[in-house]
Amino acid sequence: MLDPIVNFFSRIFFLIGRGIGLVIAWILWPFLKIASWYRSTAFLWQAIVGLALLALVAGYGWFIYNAVILPGY
């Protein structure tokens, strides 16, 4: 008697979960493509890209340190 109602809500929640999964897949797709390209390149290019990313992260860290921590003193 309640099976059609339970099936309806099960299907709704299944579709919601599938939609969320598709959105996450669309968001992560560029990062997965970059990671696969990075793995397939030669060591020299990996080192250059890695050092550039490390410099970018260090620059942002330095900026955040100067903008947030230092003004309090």
N, C-alpha and C positions, 0 to 999 in steps of 0.2 A: 504494500500500500504506500509506503514512504519511499520505495526504491526510485521512482522517477524524480522525486524532489532531491534525494541524496545524489543521484546521478547528475542532475542539473548543476548543483552546487560544486560537485567534484569536477565537472567539466569546466565551469567558470574559473575555479581556482587553478586548474591545470593550464587553461589558456592565459591567465594572468601570469603564472610562473614562466610559461613559454615566452610571453612578450617581454618580461623582464630579462630573461636569458638572451633574447635576440638583441635587446638594447645594449646589454653588457658586451655581447659579441661585437656589435658595431663599434662600440667605444674602444675595445681592446685590439681590434683588427690592425690599425696602423702600427701599434707597438709590436705586435707579433711579426708583422712584415719587416719592420726595422731590425728586430732581433734575428730573424732568419737571414737577412742580408748581412748582418754583422758577423754571424757565425760562418758564412760562406766566403767572407773576404780574407785576404792575406793578412799575415800578422802585422805588417807595417801599417796597413790601413786601420786595423783594430787598435794599434797603439796610438795612432794619431787621433782617431775619434775618441778613444778613451781618455787621452790627455785633455782634449778639448772639453769633453763633458766634465772632467774633474775640475778644470779651471772655471767652468761655468758654475758648478756647484759651490766651489770655494768662493767665488765672487759673490754669489747670493748669500752665502753664510757670513762673509765679511760685512756685507751691506746690512743684513739683519742684526748682526752684533753691534754695529755702529748706530743703527737706527733705534734699537730697542734697549740694549744694555747700557751703553755709554751715557745717554742723556740723563739718566737717573743720578749720575754722580756730579 
